[in-house]
Amino acid sequence: MTTVLDHLAIGAAVPTDGWDLFGGILGGTWVYGDDSPGYWWGQLNYAAGPKIELLTPTGGPDAAFLERFLAAHGAGPHHLNFIVSDIEATLTRIRALGIEPVGVNLDNPSWKEAFLHPRSAHGIVIQVAQQSGAPDTPAPRDLPEPGPPTRFDLIEHHVSDLDGATRLFREALDGQLESGGDHAAELTWPGGRRLRLVREDGLAREDGLARGGALHHIRFTRAEGTFGASDRERAALLAKRLGLRVELAG
């Protein structure tokens, strides 16, 4: 059985800022996207690391989950997705940790999925999916020409229960533990996908850990060369609009 950290999804009322940041500045190239009931989604790929997915509500009753998220939090990170080769085996391992998946739908042979609620998944929605085939869809007309290629180096996620979070990502989701300790653990998946878990002892933070965790920042590195001052300034502005902290390394 294989498991890959496939993408980080960002929810936003409109995708324009996301296209500008993750495509125009950070060099993401179009993979695919599609309309789903209540929302539209599109994914960008990088020289290494997971993909970025942008989610935008399109109205109707099926958009309620994303509209509630945006009303409560504004634009920001929505979920981590793991693509697995055997979703039923993955769900068995998740349940063995005492976590009950929600939204389980195994009826569609091309896309079987289940979710972990953020209170069970250390502060962020986790989606696990078994995929067969992919849509062939053109890039949006407002997607800018990609900037120089980058590597999506790191997702750093702060948690109140480091041991529990490490068990989830290692034992149920096949992360390779590269380093660990009392205050942090770093896990990897094939293709340069990297997740760092950091223990955050206090709950009284500005962004809070009320659900046991919060995504702290993501990091990108230019495949060649470095980011200029104008790129850094523009990226900081767009990231703030998207409810993210983005570190540009190098």
Disulfide bonds with the S-S distance in Angstrom:
none
